[in-house]
Amino acid sequence: MDSLRAFGEEAEYGPSADEEEAAIEAPPEIGTDERRMHVRAYNYWVSLLDGRPYPSVKDLDPHTLEDFGPNSVLLDFSENQDDARVAWLGGALREECELIGDIRQISDVPKRSLLSRLTDHYLQIIANKAPIGFEAEFVGQRGHNTMYRGILMPFTSNGENIDFIYGVISWKEIADSATSERIAREAASAIAAASHPVEASPVWADGPNSEPLVLDAPAAPVAPEEPAWDEPVLPFDAGLGDHLSAARECARAAAHADARSRSTLYRALGHAHDFALAAEAEPVDYADMLADAGIKAQTRAPMTAVAKLVFGTAYDKARLTEYASALAWAQRLALPMGGFAAALEAQDGGLKAWVQAERRARRPEPKPDTGDAARAALRIARPLGHLNYDPGAEEFVLLVARRDEVGGLAIVAPVADKALLERAIRKAAA
């Protein structure tokens, strides 16, 4: 059941037309648990008041709020109160809702998505003229039970009217009751079937297994465990959007796992390669994805657009260029879908080797030196006449002549410029 409240007061609202819940109840006080994201967001909103009834939206910059900015949305209804504009949408919230293109208006928000839980009640904040908190459970668009908690906070652009609303939400998926009961039964069976551990016998200090006694020996450092990560597995009939989602999931895992970054990065690039292959079969959908993301494909470097879609346009440009080069080299090798990571793991020099190979392949072929051929052609050319002139050690000489009075040519002077002579030889033999 959705539960909304204004901080500092209680109010009840009737149910929305598209809600499954019977009513919206007034919840308890906000509380002071700083571990909760909506509490930290509320404290941030209070810090921006500066004696005003509402903070100025000019003081709000969600890009810089690393704590809860990725879990937030900023709504602008200064021009259209019935269909507010989505001025900001955090990356984590976008990913949870599986959004690929831009969400420009509230009417674009998918029904049954987590984002709709924020936007469905935004008009009620105007009546309260204060932040509204909410917490509930619902079945999301993927069919999973999801618990969420959030807050909507008013902002103003003119110091008087509420024409912006900033929302922050946190969530977690939970198992349904049937699944929970099944897991509990399986766990109980496993515990009952497990054998009791055998208590270890003590090792006597003077026995055959004794070891030298070491006093004050420093404890060996324990390396932190890597967080578990399961590489996404796609069905054989996965669509273009599925390939992009899998590649993005791997890219996020690679960005947050230093110890396994190389292996995870190779798998992220492998899914990006699979996405590029799938895009060749669905060029229209791929073009729509690029347009929605504001990315322009480059004819000379088409894989750059793929790298930006997977890793994000804000990703380090030098890294994006390297990834695009590796993807382009894999395309030259005609690697099949699913074959990228294994081929790169087996490559001496790894990613750098593929990047360098692609850069060498892109370099234009050196133009052939036509100077030798031009000289050979002039050596067998029929002479137009002979002149008693010593050219020194040079085989070919460039001379300047003028027309004389009887219609012939009078040699005026030689030209000692080697570059000009080289051009004249190539021109004469062409």
N, C-alpha and C positions, 0 to 999 in steps of 0.2 A: 504494500500500500504506500503510495506516495505520501510523504509527510512534510508539509511546508510550514515555515514559521518566520515571523519577523523577529529579529534579535531585540530583546527587551520588551516584547509584547506578544500576545497570542491572538490569532485570528483563524477562523474556520472558513473554508471555501467549499463550494459544491463540486461534484465530480465533473471532469471534462467529458465531452461527447465521445472521444476516442480512447478513454481510459478504461481498463478492465476493473479497476478498484471501485469499491462501493462508495468511498468518500475520501476526502483529504482531511486528515486530523491535525489538530494543533499539537506539535511535539513538545518535548521538554526544552529547558534552556540550552543555549549553545554549549556551555561547558568551557573548561579551560585546558583541555588536554592538547598541549602544543604539538603532540605527535600527529594530530589529525590535520590533514591538508586544508580543510575548509576553515579551521580555526586560524591557521597561519594566514590564509587569504583574507579573512575578516580583519585580523590585526593589521595587515598591510593596508587595507582600505581605510581603517581608522587613522593610520599614520599619514594619509594623504589629505585628511579633512582640513587641517590648518584653520579651524574655527568656522568653516563653511558648512552649510547643510549637506552638500554633496561634493566629493572631490572633482577636480577638473580632469576631463579625459586627456588633456594635454600632458598631465603628470603621469599618465599610465603608459608604460612601454612593455607589453608582454614579451617582446623579444629578449629582454634582459632578465626576466624572472625565471631563473633556472629551476627554482623550487617547484612552482606550480604553473608556470607559463605553458609548458607542453600539454597540460591538462585543462586548458581554459579556452573560452570563446568570448569574443567581444562583439556585441550586437549594436548596430547603429540604426535607429529608427527616427532620425532627425528629419528625413524626407518622406518616409512611408511607415507609418505606425502599424499598419496592418500586415506588412511584409518587410520586416527589418532586414537591413543589409548585414551580412557577416563580414565584419571588418578585420577580424583576426580569428584564426583557428589553429590551436596548438597541434604539434606533430603527433604527440601520443594519442590525443583524442581522435585525430584524423585516422591514424593507423587502426585504432580499436574499432572504428566504424567502417574500416576498409574503404575509405574514400580515395579515389584516384584523381578525379578531376576537381575543379574549383567548385566550392559551395558559395554562391554569391548572395542568395537570399534565404530566408528561413523556409520558404516554400520548397527549396531544393533539398532540405534535410530529409534523408530517408526515414520513413516510418519504422518504428520499432528499433531504431538505432539508439545508442546511448546519448548521442547528441540531441535527439528529440526530447529526452528527459529534461534537458536544460531549456530548450527553446519552447516547449509546450506551455510553460507557465510564466513566460517573461513579462506578460502584460500585468500580472498581479502585483509585480513589484512597484508599479506606478501608484497603485492604490495604497500600498503600505508606506511608500516613500522611505524605505529603509531596507537593508539587506534581508534576504529571505533564505533560510537554510532548509534543506530537505534531505531525506534519506528513505530508501525504499528498496524493494526487490522486484525484478521483472524478468520476463523471458525475452532475450534479445533476438536479433535477426538471425543469429546462427543457431537458435534453439536452446541456448544455454541459460540457466538461471544466473542472474547477475545481481549482486548487491552493490548499491552505489550510495554515495553521500556527497553533497555539494552545497553550493551557495551562489546566489545571484546578488550582485551589488550595483547600486545606481551610480551613474556618473553624469556629468553635465558638460556641455561645450560652451554655454553662455552664462553660467553661474546661477541660473534661475530654474530652468526646466530640466527634467530627467529625459535626456534623449540618447543616452548610451547605457548599456547594461553589460557588466563583466561577470561571467560565470566561471566557476572552478568546480571540477567534479573528480572524485576518485572512485574506483570500483574494483571488484574482484568477482570472478566466476565461481559458483559453488555447485556441488553435485546435488541432484534431486534426492528425495528421501529414499526412493527405491535403490539408487546407486549407492547411497551412503550405507543402507542396510546390507547390501551385497558385499561391500568392502569390509564392513565390520564382521560379517560371517566368515569371509575368507581369511581375515586376519586372525580371528579366534581359532579357526581350524589349523592355521599354520603354527600358531603358538602351541596348541595342544599336541601337534605332531612332532614338534622339535624335541630332540633329545636333551637331557639335562647336561650342562657342561661338567666335565671332569675337573675336580679341583686339583690344581698343580701341587706336586709334592715339593717340600722345601729342599733347596740345595745346600748341603752342609759346607761350611767354609773350608774344611780340610778334606772334602770328598773329591772323587775323580772329576767332577764337573766344576770344581771351584775355579774362580778367576781372581786375578790380582785385585786387591781392594784399592779403589781410586777415591781419594778424598777431594771434595770441592770440585768435582769435574763439571765443567759448564755443560748445560743441557744443549743438545743439538737443536738448531732452529727448525721449526716446523713450517714448511711452506704452506701458504693458504690454499685451500682447496678451490679448484676452478668451479664456478657455478655450472650446474648441469645445462646442457644445450642439446636439443634434438633437432637435427637437420630436417627440414620439411621434406616430405615424400609426396610427390604429386601423382595422381592417377594418369593412365595413358591418354585419357581424353581431356586432360586439363586445358583450360582456355588461356587466352593471352593474359587476362587479368590474374589468373592463378599463378602463372609463371612470374609475373611482376611482383606479386605479393611474396612469393617464396624467395625471390632474389633480394627484396628489401629486408625481409626477416633475417636472412644470412648476413646482409651488409650491416645491420644493427648489431648482430652478434659479434661480427669481426671488429667493430668499432669499440666494443666493451670487453674484449678478451685479449689482453696483451700476451699471455703465455701461449695461447693457441692461435694467435692472430694470423700467422701465415697459413695454417691449415684451413681455418675458418674463412679467411679472405679468398683462398683459392676456390672454396666451395661457393662463396658468394659470387665470384666471377663466373664460376661454372653455371650457376643459375641465370646470371645475366646473359651468358652465351646461349643458353637454352631459350631465354626470352627473345633474344635477337633472331634465333631460328624460327620461333613461333610467329614473330612479327612479320617475317617474310611471307608467311602464308596468310596473314590477316593485315594487309597494308592499310586498309581503311580504318580499322580499329586502332592500329598503331598510330596513325596520323592524328586521330582524335585524342589519344592519350598525350601526344606531344603538344597538341594545341591547348588542351586543358591545363597542362603543366607550364605553358609558356616557353616551351623549348623549341628551337628551330634546328632542323636537321641540316647537317653540312654535307654537301656532295663529296668533298675531298676526305672528310673524316666522319662517316656515318655512325661509327660506334660511340662517338662522343655523346650523342643524344641518348643512347642506351645507358651509358655510364651515369649520365645526369639523372635519368629516370630512376635508376636503381639506388644510387648513393646520395642523390639530392643535389640541387643546383648550388646550394651553399657549401658543398664539400670542397676540400682543398683542390684548386684548379690543377696544380702539378700532378696530384694523385689521379684526378679524373683523366688527365691526358695519358698517363701511364696505363691506366686500366683500359682506356679506349684502344690504345695501341695493342695491348695483349689480346683484346677481343678481336681486333682486326686481323692479327696474326693467326688466331685460331680459325678465323673464317678462311684465310688463305690455305690453311692446312686441311680445310673441309672436315673439321672434327664433328662427329655426330652428336646428337643431343645426349647429354649425360657423360660425354667423354672428355670434357675440358679439364676438370680437376686432376684426374689420373694422369693425363698427358703432361700437365704442367708440373706435377710432383716428380715425374720421371725426367724432367728437363734439367740438365746441368746448368746451374746459374739461375734456375727458377724464373720468376716473373721478369727480372731484369733482362734475362737472355731473350725472352720473347719481345720485350719492348725494343731492345736494340735491333733485333732481326726485322721487326716491322719498320723501324725508322730507316734501316738500310734499304729495304724494299721500296720505300716511298721516294728515296732520292732519285732524281732524274738521271737517266743514262748519260754518261759523258759523251759529248759530241765528238765524233771521229775527227782526227786531225787530217784535214784535206791538203795541208801544205805539201806533203811528199807527193801526193797524187798530182797536184798542180805542177810541181817541178818536173815530174816525169812526163807530163803531157807537153810541156813547153820544150823539153829536150828533143822531142821528135817532130815538133811543129815546123812547117816550112818557113824559112826566113824570108822576110820582106826585102832585105837588102843587107849590105855589109858596110861596116864603118871601121876605119882604122883608128881604134881607140883602145888604150890599155886599161881594163877594168880592175887591175890589181889581182888580189886573191879571190875576189868575188866571182861566183858562177853567173849570177844574174845581177843586172844593173838597171836601175830606173833612170831614164833620160828624159829631159824636157826638150821638145823640138818646136819650131815654128815654121809656118809655111814660107817658102822663099819666093823670089820674083818669078821663077820659071815653073812654079807649080809643084816643086819638090818640098822636102823637109830639111830644115837646117837644124842640126843638133846644137842646142844652146848650152846645156849644163847637165851634169848628173845630179841625182837626188840621193843624199846619204842617209835619209831617214829609214831605219830598218823596219819599223812598223808600217810605214807607208809602202815600202817595197814588198812586204809580205802581203799586204792587201792587194797590191797591183798584180802580184803573181797569181793569187787566187782568182782575181777578176778576169785576168787574161786567159786562164785555163778553163774558166766556167763555160 
